Amino acid sequence: MNEYLSIIVELLWGFVLLFIVVKFLGKTQFSQITPFEFISAIILGELVGNAIYDREINISQITVAILTWGIFIYVVEMLTQKFNGTRKLLEGEPNIVIHQGQIKFDALKKAKIDINSLQSIIRQQGYFSIQEAEFAILEPNGEISVLPKSEYDTPKNSDLNVPSKPVHLPITVILDGKVVYDNLTEARIDEKWLKDQLAVQSITDYKEVLYAEAIKNKPLYVVKYEKKSS
């Protein structure tokens, strides 16, 4: 029993430490995965996984290993921000794979990407033919940014001479039947306005609302819970 309890404690402690380290290192650890960040994520997981099932390793050793690796990653991140040479080495650099409508085969070969993979990645950007792309750039995280040819580009308001309008950020004010008071404050909305808007839609209890979104100068958008059929 003590052995199982020890595994549970080490798992929980390892989870807490990994969570702290990842939060400290920033969102790039999971939103923009570069080769270095991919390796660091694997090693952090391996440190915890191997330590948990090795009876000769205790919690203090797990802590030292994770924190040491976390500090190492942090130092490397600081170096990449200050020195361009290390940034290129560890994170890579963007590569133009399509230039003025022409495929750069040398760049594809360097990145170890074939035509089928290029077509697949471009389709994921919403362009179903390579000939629609004027420029395509392979980013360090493996994604491709596409600048389409003018005839395939989505027209903008400025192209159509449509007057510009102010843009307002949607604010979530109710989530899973509970009011998000911090968002109310951020949006400068009082609770009376919220209740009045709900009353217009015959809603008297926050628990009836799955999701509610407020946008300036617009009525409250509400998604109610589905009523269970009897």
Residue pairs with C-beta under 8 A, 6 or more apart in sequence:
3 55
7 52
7 53
9 59
10 48
10 51
10 52
10 59
10 62
11 48
11 52
13 59
13 62
13 63
14 48
14 51
14 52
14 62
14 66
15 48
17 48
17 62
17 63
17 66
17 67
18 44
18 45
18 48
18 66
21 44
21 66
21 67
21 69
21 70
21 73
22 29
22 30
22 44
24 70
24 74
25 70
25 73
25 74
25 77
26 77
28 34
28 37
29 37
29 40
29 41
30 41
32 140
32 141
33 41
33 141
33 142
34 90
34 91
34 92
34 140
34 141
35 90
35 91
35 92
36 76
36 90
36 91
40 69
40 73
43 69
44 66
44 69
44 70
47 62
47 65
47 66
47 69
48 62
48 66
50 57
51 57
51 61
51 62
51 65
52 62
76 86
76 90
79 86
80 86
80 87
80 90
80 91
81 87
91 140
92 140
93 140
94 137
94 138
94 139
94 140
95 104
95 107
95 110
95 111
95 137
95 138
96 104
96 107
96 135
96 136
96 137
96 138
97 103
97 104
97 107
97 108
97 111
97 113
97 118
97 136
97 137
97 138
97 144
98 104
98 130
98 133
98 134
98 135
98 136
98 146
99 135
100 134
100 135
101 131
101 133
101 134
101 149
103 115
103 118
103 130
107 138
108 114
108 115
108 118
111 138
113 121
113 138
118 130
118 136
118 144
119 130
121 143
121 144
122 128
122 130
122 132
122 133
122 136
122 144
122 146
125 144
125 145
125 146
127 133
127 146
127 148
127 152
131 149
132 148
132 149
132 152
133 146
133 147
133 148
133 149
134 147
134 148
134 149
134 150
135 146
135 147
136 144
136 145
136 146
136 147
137 144
137 145
138 144
139 145
157 163
157 164
158 164
168 215
168 216
168 217
169 215
170 213
170 214
170 215
170 221
171 183
171 186
171 187
171 189
171 213
171 214
171 215
172 180
172 183
172 211
172 212
172 213
173 179
173 180
173 183
173 184
173 187
173 189
173 194
173 212
173 213
173 214
173 220
174 180
174 194
174 206
174 209
174 211
174 212
174 222
175 211
175 212
176 210
176 211
177 206
177 207
177 208
177 209
177 210
177 225
178 206
179 191
179 194
179 206
184 190
184 191
184 194
187 214
187 216
189 214
194 212
194 214
194 220
197 219
197 220
197 222
198 204
198 206
198 209
198 212
198 220
198 222
200 219
201 220
201 222
203 209
203 222
203 224
207 225
208 224
208 225
209 222
209 223
209 224
209 225
210 223
210 224
210 225
211 222
211 223
212 220
212 221
212 222
212 223
213 220
213 221
214 220
214 221
215 221
